[in-house]
Amino acid sequence: MEKLYKISLYAVKFLTLLLAVLLFAGSFLTTCYADNMETQQVLFRLDNPLWNLLELAGFGLLFCACLHFYDKFGRKLRRGLLIFTLGFIFCLGVLLILFGRTVPAADAMSVYNAALEWIQGNLDVIHPTVSYLSYYPQQIGLMAFLELFLRIWNLTGISAPAWHFIKLIYVCLLCAAVLFQYLSLKYLWREHWEEISCCYLLLVCCNLPMIMYSSFVYGEIPSFAALSVGLYLLLRLLSGIPFPGQASDISCKGMSVKPFASEASSGTTPSPEFPSIRSAFFTGTGSILFLALSVMLRKNSLIPIIAVLLVLLFESLRFGRSVRARLCLLGMAVCLAVTSVGILPLVQKCYEKKAGNTLSSGVTAMSYFAMGMQEASRGCGWYNGFNIDTYDAAGMDSALANEISRQAVLERLAYFREHPGYAVDFYARKHLSQWADGTYASRQATLAAYGGRSGFFQEVYDGSLSSAYIEWGNAWQNVLYLGTLVFCVSTVHRKRKNTATAPQGSDTDSLYLSLYLYVGLIAVLGGFLFHILWEANSRYIFLYSLLLMPYCAAGVYTVFAEHAK
């Protein structure tokens, strides 16, 4: 079991290192962007390496100054920076509501209207053929979420559209997501977590696309908020389970991380192998509920959930675990798998029972994979209508739609075999159009406006400031990928160093031998593999960029820590 655990850990380190190299090379050498908000075609340009190095140096000076002031002011700077970051996000989010005036559009508007019509008593929202949900039943979780806030808004009696209120809720949820990701740092890095947290908060302040997405009334922000809470609770649980050679009370600079209190009412020495059943139960249950909620709000969040399940499985196999620890971790994995897979069907059944009607199975997954292999006006593998057209042509028969899609996949595979050069170019462009877009399609997603947005924000969308926004996003993305790359390299270097200098089983050594440290990177690796096959869109990559921020912050700190030595 121990050999299997270590092989899995080294495989994760190796694969994530390769991914970090690929992401940084693509972002550093190219930029993908859209300069026409009507066609939204993804364009490519080669970057000037010298200019990119200058931008990286500018960000480096910011991080250097931040760490310098931390050495001078310590905790006061960290706490002040946390308050400033949350206030900065909230204030900019409010300004976007007041002057950006984004409204839901396309799928976002369809889900919003479905929730609104349901509240108004239109039961045809749940219908096997004539409703939006009959095509996309996976959106029913988001509809339930929006329904809750629509009902709250209706209680106020204000005639203004409820999406203004929902956007304010999203701003608060974004602040909560940042806060819980910040709190997770102390369980990811027991040493120097405060310095890393300062780098993280600075990175957040510079992430303008993230703030722009706070006005996007869809599933991204609430799903990430739930995911952040769930991962925080998961890391808190796993870091509280000591293993052989690990001290039960791990002192860190500025804090003390203790495992959950063991049951010692009898006066006997608490077991060092697992926290108290009560503490573990509430923490594990909370993690399961919030992780499942993230799937309810956005089905693609199943990818991070799969990463969590793999971590739980391998952590249960770790050498020295007690039988109780193994059973609890495996039990948590089973519960998480059941709730994550079952939460959307459960919500759907509740609505179907109230409506006295049913929904169709919806547009098939196979049609998305087929569409991901086709040309589109926006870019290689992007949306071209194939999925919904196929579903309609099949008379909403899922089996027939799958067969049509399977034939389309086979045709494209045959074409790729006959034209290998084209196949390489197609997937290279598909990859870059998603992972080398530093704006993550934030302008396209929030383009629709009601009542006219202010001149400044209009310039950001399709005026003179649009190029500056694209350039800023590209520079920030270069920092994100480079910091992640440095982290991936440093973990291998750190392991070799610790093996030579640290006693076997020491806290420092065991931390970098812990698979749960890499749960976010495993999720990003899974997302990369999935989205190279699925329908392409740089908006889908937005979530993974947020998961990379803690690792980037750790990589940035590593650079300056090594330089200081």
C-alpha positions as CSV (number, residue, x, y, z in Angstrom):
1,M,0.0,0.0,0.0
2,E,2.8,2.4,0.9
3,K,4.5,1.7,-2.5
4,L,1.2,2.3,-4.3
5,Y,0.8,5.6,-2.4
6,K,4.2,6.8,-3.3
7,I,4.0,5.8,-6.9
8,S,0.7,7.7,-7.1
9,L,2.3,10.7,-5.4
10,Y,5.3,10.8,-7.8
11,A,3.0,10.3,-10.8
12,V,1.0,13.4,-9.7
13,K,4.1,15.4,-9.2
14,F,5.4,14.4,-12.7
15,L,2.2,14.9,-14.6
16,T,1.4,18.3,-12.9
17,L,5.0,19.4,-13.6
18,L,4.5,18.5,-17.3
19,L,1.2,20.4,-17.3
20,A,2.7,23.5,-15.7
21,V,5.4,23.5,-18.3
22,L,2.8,23.2,-21.1
23,L,0.6,25.9,-19.6
24,F,3.4,28.4,-19.0
25,A,4.9,27.9,-22.4
26,G,1.6,28.4,-24.2
27,S,0.7,31.5,-22.2
28,F,4.2,33.1,-22.4
29,L,4.6,32.6,-26.1
30,T,1.0,33.4,-27.2
31,T,-2.1,35.2,-26.3
32,C,-5.6,34.3,-27.3
33,Y,-8.3,37.0,-27.2
34,A,-11.4,38.3,-28.9
35,D,-11.5,41.9,-30.1
36,N,-15.0,41.7,-31.7
37,M,-17.7,41.2,-29.2
38,E,-20.3,40.4,-31.9
39,T,-18.5,37.5,-33.6
40,Q,-16.4,36.7,-30.4
41,Q,-13.9,34.8,-32.6
42,V,-10.8,33.7,-30.8
43,L,-7.7,35.3,-32.3
44,F,-4.1,34.3,-31.8
45,R,-1.0,36.4,-31.5
46,L,2.7,35.6,-30.8
47,D,3.9,37.5,-27.7
48,N,7.1,39.4,-27.3
49,P,9.2,37.4,-24.8
50,L,11.1,40.5,-23.7
51,W,7.9,42.4,-23.0
52,N,6.5,39.5,-21.0
53,L,9.7,39.3,-19.0
54,L,9.4,43.0,-18.2
55,E,5.8,42.4,-17.0
56,L,6.9,39.4,-14.9
57,A,9.6,41.6,-13.4
58,G,6.9,44.2,-12.5
59,F,4.8,41.7,-10.7
60,G,8.0,40.4,-9.1
61,L,8.6,43.8,-7.6
62,L,5.1,43.8,-6.2
63,F,5.6,40.5,-4.5
64,C,9.0,41.5,-3.3
65,A,7.7,44.6,-1.7
66,C,4.8,42.7,-0.1
67,L,7.2,40.2,1.5
68,H,9.6,43.0,2.6
69,F,6.7,44.8,4.4
70,Y,5.6,41.5,5.9
71,D,9.1,41.0,7.4
72,K,8.7,44.5,8.8
73,F,5.1,44.4,10.1
74,G,4.4,40.7,10.4
75,R,0.8,39.7,11.2
76,K,-0.5,43.2,11.0
77,L,0.3,43.4,7.3
78,R,-1.3,40.0,6.6
79,R,-4.5,40.9,8.4
80,G,-4.6,44.3,6.9
81,L,-4.0,42.9,3.4
82,L,-6.9,40.4,4.0
83,I,-9.3,43.1,5.0
84,F,-8.1,45.3,2.0
85,T,-8.5,42.4,-0.4
86,L,-12.0,41.5,0.7
87,G,-13.0,45.2,0.7
88,F,-11.4,45.7,-2.7
89,I,-13.4,42.8,-4.2
90,F,-16.6,44.0,-2.6
91,C,-16.2,47.6,-3.7
92,L,-15.3,46.7,-7.3
93,G,-18.1,44.2,-7.4
94,V,-20.6,46.9,-6.3
95,L,-19.2,49.3,-8.9
96,L,-19.7,46.7,-11.6
97,I,-23.3,46.3,-10.5
98,L,-23.9,50.1,-10.6
99,F,-22.0,51.0,-13.7
100,G,-21.3,47.8,-15.6
101,R,-25.0,46.9,-15.6
102,T,-24.5,43.4,-16.8
103,V,-27.7,41.3,-17.2
104,P,-28.1,37.5,-17.7
105,A,-28.0,36.4,-21.3
106,A,-28.2,33.1,-23.3
107,D,-28.2,30.1,-21.0
108,A,-27.9,32.3,-17.9
109,M,-31.1,34.2,-18.9
110,S,-32.8,30.9,-19.7
111,V,-32.1,29.5,-16.2
112,Y,-33.1,32.8,-14.6
113,N,-36.4,33.0,-16.5
114,A,-37.1,29.4,-15.6
115,A,-36.8,30.2,-11.9
116,L,-38.9,33.3,-12.3
117,E,-41.6,31.5,-14.2
118,W,-41.7,28.7,-11.7
119,I,-42.3,31.2,-8.9
120,Q,-45.1,32.8,-11.0
121,G,-46.8,29.4,-11.2
122,N,-45.8,28.2,-14.7
123,L,-45.5,24.5,-14.2
124,D,-44.5,24.0,-17.9
125,V,-41.0,24.9,-16.8
126,I,-40.9,21.1,-16.0
127,H,-41.9,19.5,-19.3
128,P,-40.4,16.7,-21.3
129,T,-40.3,18.6,-24.6
130,V,-41.2,22.3,-24.6
131,S,-39.0,23.8,-21.8
132,Y,-35.4,24.8,-21.6
133,L,-34.8,22.3,-18.9
134,S,-36.0,19.5,-21.2
135,Y,-32.8,20.2,-23.1
136,Y,-30.5,20.9,-20.2
137,P,-31.9,19.2,-17.1
138,Q,-28.5,19.6,-15.3
139,Q,-29.3,23.3,-14.9
140,I,-32.1,22.5,-12.4
141,G,-29.8,22.8,-9.4
142,L,-28.8,26.4,-10.4
143,M,-32.5,27.1,-11.0
144,A,-33.3,26.0,-7.4
145,F,-30.5,28.3,-6.1
146,L,-31.8,31.3,-8.1
147,E,-35.4,30.5,-7.0
148,L,-34.4,30.9,-3.4
149,F,-33.0,34.5,-3.9
150,L,-35.9,35.4,-6.3
151,R,-38.3,34.6,-3.5
152,I,-36.3,36.6,-1.0
153,W,-36.2,39.6,-3.4
154,N,-40.0,39.4,-4.0
155,L,-40.6,39.8,-0.3
156,T,-39.0,43.3,-0.5
157,G,-41.7,44.5,-2.9
158,I,-39.1,46.4,-5.0
159,S,-40.0,46.5,-8.7
160,A,-36.3,46.5,-9.9
161,P,-35.1,43.3,-11.6
162,A,-33.9,40.7,-9.1
163,W,-30.6,40.1,-10.9
164,H,-29.2,43.2,-9.3
165,F,-29.7,41.6,-5.9
166,I,-28.4,38.3,-7.1
167,K,-25.2,40.0,-8.4
168,L,-24.7,41.5,-4.9
169,I,-25.1,38.0,-3.4
170,Y,-22.5,36.8,-5.9
171,V,-20.0,39.5,-4.8
172,C,-20.4,38.3,-1.2
173,L,-20.0,34.7,-2.3
174,L,-16.8,35.6,-4.1
175,C,-15.5,37.2,-0.9
176,A,-16.4,34.1,1.0
177,A,-14.6,31.9,-1.6
178,V,-11.4,34.0,-1.3
179,L,-11.6,33.9,2.5
180,F,-11.9,30.1,2.7
181,Q,-9.2,29.5,0.1
182,Y,-7.0,31.8,2.2
183,L,-7.9,29.8,5.4
184,S,-6.9,26.6,3.5
185,L,-3.3,27.8,3.1
186,K,-2.5,27.0,6.8
187,Y,-3.4,23.3,6.1
188,L,-1.5,23.2,2.8
189,W,1.7,24.7,4.1
190,R,2.4,24.5,7.8
191,E,5.6,26.5,7.5
192,H,5.6,30.1,6.1
193,W,1.9,29.9,5.4
194,E,1.6,33.6,6.5
195,E,4.1,34.8,3.9
196,I,2.4,32.6,1.3
197,S,-1.0,34.0,2.2
198,C,0.4,37.6,1.6
199,C,1.4,36.5,-1.9
200,Y,-1.9,34.9,-2.4
201,L,-3.9,38.0,-1.4
202,L,-1.8,40.1,-3.7
203,L,-2.5,37.7,-6.5
204,V,-6.2,37.9,-5.8
205,C,-6.2,41.7,-6.0
206,C,-4.6,41.5,-9.4
207,N,-7.1,39.0,-10.8
208,L,-9.5,41.3,-12.6
209,P,-11.3,38.6,-14.6
210,M,-12.3,37.0,-11.3
211,I,-13.9,40.2,-10.1
212,M,-15.5,40.7,-13.5
213,Y,-17.2,37.3,-13.1
214,S,-19.0,38.4,-9.9
215,S,-21.6,40.0,-12.3
216,F,-22.1,36.8,-14.2
217,V,-25.4,35.4,-13.0
218,Y,-24.6,31.8,-13.6
219,G,-23.1,28.8,-11.8
220,E,-19.4,29.7,-11.7
221,I,-19.1,31.9,-8.6
222,P,-21.6,30.1,-6.2
223,S,-20.1,26.8,-7.2
224,F,-16.6,27.9,-6.6
225,A,-17.6,29.4,-3.2
226,A,-19.1,26.0,-2.2
227,L,-16.1,24.2,-3.5
228,S,-13.7,26.4,-1.5
229,V,-15.6,25.7,1.7
230,G,-15.7,22.0,1.0
231,L,-12.0,21.8,0.2
232,Y,-11.1,23.9,3.3
233,L,-13.0,21.4,5.5
234,L,-11.4,18.5,3.7
235,L,-7.9,19.8,4.2
236,R,-8.7,20.6,7.8
237,L,-9.8,17.0,8.3
238,L,-6.9,15.4,6.5
239,S,-4.2,17.6,8.2
240,G,-5.7,16.6,11.5
241,I,-5.0,12.9,10.9
242,P,-1.4,12.2,12.1
243,F,0.6,9.3,10.6
244,P,3.6,7.4,12.0
245,G,6.5,9.8,12.8
246,Q,4.3,12.9,12.6
247,A,3.9,14.9,15.8
248,S,0.4,15.4,17.0
249,D,0.9,19.1,17.6
250,I,2.7,20.8,14.7
251,S,4.0,24.3,15.6
252,C,4.3,26.8,12.8
253,K,5.5,30.3,12.5
254,G,2.7,32.4,13.9
255,M,0.3,29.6,14.6
256,S,-0.1,26.0,15.9
257,V,-1.9,23.5,13.9
258,K,-3.4,20.8,16.0
259,P,-5.3,17.7,15.0
260,F,-8.9,17.5,16.2
261,A,-9.2,16.8,19.9
262,S,-9.3,13.1,20.6
263,E,-11.8,11.7,23.0
264,A,-9.9,11.5,26.3
265,S,-12.7,11.8,28.8
266,S,-11.5,8.5,30.4
267,G,-8.1,10.1,31.2
268,T,-6.2,7.8,28.9
269,T,-3.8,9.1,26.3
270,P,-5.7,10.2,23.2
271,S,-5.1,8.1,20.1
272,P,-2.7,9.9,17.7
273,E,-4.1,8.1,14.6
274,F,-7.4,9.8,14.2
275,P,-9.3,12.8,15.5
276,S,-12.4,12.4,17.7
277,I,-15.3,10.8,15.9
278,R,-17.5,13.8,16.6
279,S,-15.1,16.3,15.2
280,A,-14.3,14.2,12.2
281,F,-18.0,13.5,11.6
282,F,-19.0,17.2,11.5
283,T,-16.0,18.3,9.5
284,G,-16.3,15.4,7.0
285,T,-20.1,15.9,6.7
286,G,-19.7,19.6,6.1
287,S,-17.1,19.0,3.4
288,I,-19.4,16.4,1.7
289,L,-22.4,18.8,1.7
290,F,-20.5,21.8,0.3
291,L,-18.7,19.7,-2.3
292,A,-22.0,18.2,-3.4
293,L,-23.6,21.7,-3.5
294,S,-20.8,22.8,-5.9
295,V,-21.9,20.0,-8.2
296,M,-25.6,21.0,-7.9
297,L,-24.7,24.6,-9.0
298,R,-22.4,23.6,-11.8
299,K,-22.2,20.0,-13.0
300,N,-18.6,20.4,-14.3
301,S,-17.5,20.6,-10.7
302,L,-17.6,16.8,-10.7
303,I,-14.0,17.1,-12.0
304,P,-12.7,18.5,-8.7
305,I,-14.9,16.0,-6.8
306,I,-13.2,13.2,-8.7
307,A,-9.8,14.6,-7.5
308,V,-11.1,14.6,-3.9
309,L,-12.3,11.0,-4.2
310,L,-8.9,9.9,-5.5
311,V,-7.2,11.7,-2.6
312,L,-9.5,10.1,-0.1
313,L,-9.0,6.7,-1.6
314,F,-5.2,6.9,-1.5
315,E,-5.0,8.6,1.9
316,S,-7.0,5.6,3.3
317,L,-4.3,3.3,1.9
318,R,-1.4,5.2,3.5
319,F,1.0,3.2,5.6
320,G,0.3,3.2,9.3
321,R,-3.4,4.2,9.2
322,S,-5.5,2.6,11.8
323,V,-8.5,0.5,10.7
324,R,-10.8,3.2,12.0
325,A,-9.0,5.9,10.0
326,R,-9.2,3.8,6.8
327,L,-12.9,3.1,7.3
328,C,-13.8,6.7,8.0
329,L,-11.9,8.0,4.9
330,L,-13.4,5.3,2.7
331,G,-16.8,6.0,4.2
332,M,-16.4,9.7,3.4
333,A,-15.4,8.8,-0.2
334,V,-18.5,6.7,-0.6
335,C,-20.8,9.3,0.8
336,L,-19.3,12.0,-1.3
337,A,-19.6,9.9,-4.5
338,V,-23.2,9.1,-3.7
339,T,-24.2,12.7,-2.9
340,S,-22.3,14.3,-5.7
341,V,-23.8,12.0,-8.3
342,G,-27.3,11.9,-6.8
343,I,-27.9,15.6,-5.8
344,L,-29.0,16.8,-9.2
345,P,-31.4,13.8,-9.8
346,L,-32.8,14.4,-6.3
347,V,-33.5,18.1,-7.0
348,Q,-35.0,17.1,-10.4
349,K,-37.3,14.6,-8.7
350,C,-38.5,17.2,-6.2
351,Y,-39.5,19.6,-9.0
352,E,-41.1,16.9,-11.1
353,K,-43.2,15.8,-8.2
354,K,-44.4,19.4,-7.6
355,A,-45.1,19.9,-11.3
356,G,-46.7,16.5,-11.9
357,N,-44.5,16.2,-14.9
358,T,-41.1,14.9,-16.0
359,L,-38.0,16.2,-17.8
360,S,-36.2,14.5,-20.7
361,S,-32.7,13.2,-20.3
362,G,-31.5,16.2,-22.2
363,V,-28.7,16.9,-24.7
364,T,-26.3,14.0,-24.6
365,A,-22.7,14.1,-23.4
366,M,-21.6,12.3,-26.6
367,S,-22.8,15.3,-28.7
368,Y,-20.5,17.6,-26.7
369,F,-17.5,15.4,-27.3
370,A,-18.4,15.3,-31.1
371,M,-18.8,19.1,-31.1
372,G,-15.4,19.4,-29.4
373,M,-13.8,17.8,-32.5
374,Q,-15.4,20.2,-35.0
375,E,-14.7,23.6,-36.4
376,A,-16.7,26.6,-35.2
377,S,-16.8,30.3,-35.9
378,R,-15.3,31.2,-32.5
379,G,-12.6,28.6,-32.6
380,C,-11.6,25.0,-32.8
381,G,-13.9,22.8,-30.8
382,W,-16.1,25.7,-29.6
383,Y,-19.9,25.8,-29.7
384,N,-21.4,25.5,-33.1
385,G,-24.9,24.2,-32.3
386,F,-24.2,20.6,-33.2
387,N,-25.3,19.3,-29.8
388,I,-28.7,20.8,-29.7
389,D,-29.3,20.4,-33.5
390,T,-28.5,16.7,-33.1
391,Y,-30.9,16.3,-30.2
392,D,-33.7,18.0,-32.2
393,A,-33.0,16.0,-35.3
394,A,-33.2,12.8,-33.2
395,G,-36.6,13.9,-31.9
396,M,-35.2,14.2,-28.4
397,D,-34.3,10.5,-28.4
398,S,-31.1,10.2,-26.4
399,A,-30.2,6.8,-27.9
400,L,-30.5,8.1,-31.5
401,A,-28.7,11.4,-30.6
402,N,-25.8,9.3,-29.2
403,E,-25.6,7.2,-32.3
404,I,-25.5,10.3,-34.6
405,S,-22.9,11.8,-32.4
406,R,-20.8,8.6,-32.4
407,Q,-20.8,8.6,-36.2
408,A,-19.7,12.2,-36.2
409,V,-16.8,11.3,-33.8
410,L,-15.8,8.4,-36.1
411,E,-15.8,10.7,-39.1
412,R,-13.6,13.2,-37.4
413,L,-11.2,10.6,-36.2
414,A,-10.9,9.2,-39.7
415,Y,-10.2,12.7,-41.0
416,F,-7.6,13.3,-38.3
417,R,-5.8,10.1,-39.2
418,E,-5.7,11.1,-42.9
419,H,-4.5,14.6,-42.0
420,P,-2.3,14.3,-38.9
421,G,-0.8,17.8,-39.4
422,Y,-4.3,19.3,-39.3
423,A,-5.1,17.3,-36.2
424,V,-2.1,18.6,-34.3
425,D,-2.9,22.2,-35.4
426,F,-6.6,21.7,-34.4
427,Y,-5.9,20.5,-30.9
428,A,-3.0,23.0,-30.4
429,R,-5.4,25.8,-31.2
430,K,-8.2,24.3,-29.1
431,H,-5.8,24.1,-26.1
432,L,-4.5,27.6,-26.5
433,S,-7.9,29.1,-27.1
434,Q,-8.9,27.9,-23.6
435,W,-5.7,28.0,-21.5
436,A,-3.9,31.0,-23.1
437,D,-6.8,33.5,-22.8
438,G,-5.9,35.6,-19.7
439,T,-9.4,37.2,-19.6
440,Y,-11.1,33.7,-19.5
441,A,-13.9,35.1,-21.7
442,S,-15.0,37.4,-18.9
443,R,-16.0,40.2,-21.3
444,Q,-17.9,37.8,-23.5
445,A,-19.7,36.2,-20.6
446,T,-20.8,39.6,-19.1
447,L,-21.3,41.5,-22.4
448,A,-25.1,41.9,-22.3
449,A,-26.2,45.1,-20.5
450,Y,-29.5,46.8,-19.6
451,G,-29.9,50.5,-19.7
452,G,-26.5,51.3,-21.0
453,R,-23.3,50.8,-19.1
454,S,-20.9,53.7,-18.1
455,G,-18.4,55.0,-20.6
456,F,-15.5,53.6,-18.7
457,F,-16.8,50.0,-18.6
458,Q,-17.9,50.2,-22.2
459,E,-14.3,51.1,-23.2
460,V,-13.2,47.9,-21.4
461,Y,-15.6,45.8,-23.5
462,D,-15.0,47.1,-27.0
463,G,-13.1,50.4,-26.7
464,S,-9.6,51.6,-26.2
465,L,-9.3,49.9,-22.7
466,S,-10.1,46.4,-24.1
467,S,-6.5,45.9,-25.3
468,A,-5.2,47.0,-21.9
469,Y,-7.5,44.6,-20.2
470,I,-6.4,41.7,-22.4
471,E,-2.7,42.6,-21.8
472,W,-3.2,42.7,-18.0
473,G,-5.0,39.4,-18.1
474,N,-2.2,37.8,-20.1
475,A,0.5,39.2,-17.7
476,W,-1.4,37.9,-14.7
477,Q,-1.8,34.5,-16.3
478,N,1.9,34.4,-17.0
479,V,2.5,35.0,-13.3
480,L,-0.1,32.3,-12.4
481,Y,1.4,29.6,-14.6
482,L,5.1,30.5,-13.8
483,G,4.4,30.5,-10.0
484,T,2.7,27.1,-10.4
485,L,5.6,25.8,-12.4
486,V,8.1,26.9,-9.7
487,F,6.0,25.2,-7.1
488,C,5.9,21.9,-9.0
489,V,9.7,22.1,-9.5
490,S,10.4,23.0,-5.9
491,T,8.4,20.1,-4.5
492,V,10.7,17.7,-6.3
493,H,13.7,19.6,-5.1
494,R,12.3,19.9,-1.6
495,K,11.7,16.1,-1.4
496,R,15.3,15.4,-2.5
497,K,16.7,17.9,0.0
498,N,14.5,16.6,2.9
499,T,15.5,13.0,2.1
500,A,19.1,13.9,2.6
501,T,18.8,16.2,5.6
502,A,15.6,15.4,7.5
503,P,14.9,12.3,9.6
504,Q,12.6,9.9,7.9
505,G,9.0,10.6,8.9
506,S,9.7,14.2,10.1
507,D,6.9,16.7,9.7
508,T,8.6,18.6,6.9
509,D,9.4,15.5,5.0
510,S,5.9,13.9,5.5
511,L,4.1,17.1,4.4
512,Y,5.7,16.9,0.9
513,L,4.9,13.2,0.8
514,S,1.2,13.9,1.4
515,L,-1.1,13.5,-1.6
516,Y,-3.8,15.9,-0.2
517,L,-1.4,18.8,-0.7
518,Y,-1.9,18.4,-4.5
519,V,-5.7,18.0,-4.5
520,G,-6.2,21.3,-6.4
521,L,-3.5,20.4,-9.0
522,I,-5.1,17.0,-9.5
523,A,-8.4,18.7,-10.2
524,V,-6.6,21.0,-12.8
525,L,-5.0,18.0,-14.4
526,G,-8.3,16.3,-14.7
527,G,-9.8,19.5,-16.1
528,F,-7.1,19.7,-18.7
529,L,-7.7,16.2,-19.9
530,F,-11.5,16.6,-19.9
531,H,-11.6,20.0,-21.7
532,I,-9.2,18.9,-24.5
533,L,-12.1,16.5,-25.5
534,W,-15.2,18.5,-24.4
535,E,-16.7,21.5,-26.0
536,A,-14.1,24.3,-25.8
537,N,-14.5,27.6,-24.0
538,S,-12.0,29.6,-22.0
539,R,-14.8,30.4,-19.5
540,Y,-14.7,26.7,-18.5
541,I,-11.0,27.2,-17.5
542,F,-11.8,30.1,-15.1
543,L,-12.5,27.7,-12.2
544,Y,-9.1,26.0,-12.7
545,S,-7.3,29.3,-12.7
546,L,-8.7,30.0,-9.2
547,L,-7.6,26.5,-8.0
548,L,-4.1,27.3,-9.1
549,M,-3.7,30.5,-7.1
550,P,-2.6,28.9,-3.8
551,Y,0.1,26.9,-5.7
552,C,1.2,30.0,-7.5
553,A,1.5,31.9,-4.3
554,A,3.6,29.1,-2.8
555,G,5.8,29.1,-5.9
556,V,6.3,32.9,-5.7
557,Y,7.3,32.7,-2.1
558,T,9.8,29.9,-2.9
559,V,11.5,32.2,-5.5
560,F,12.0,35.0,-3.0
561,A,12.8,32.7,-0.1
562,E,15.6,31.0,-2.0
563,H,16.9,34.4,-3.2
564,A,17.0,35.6,0.4
565,K,19.0,32.5,1.4
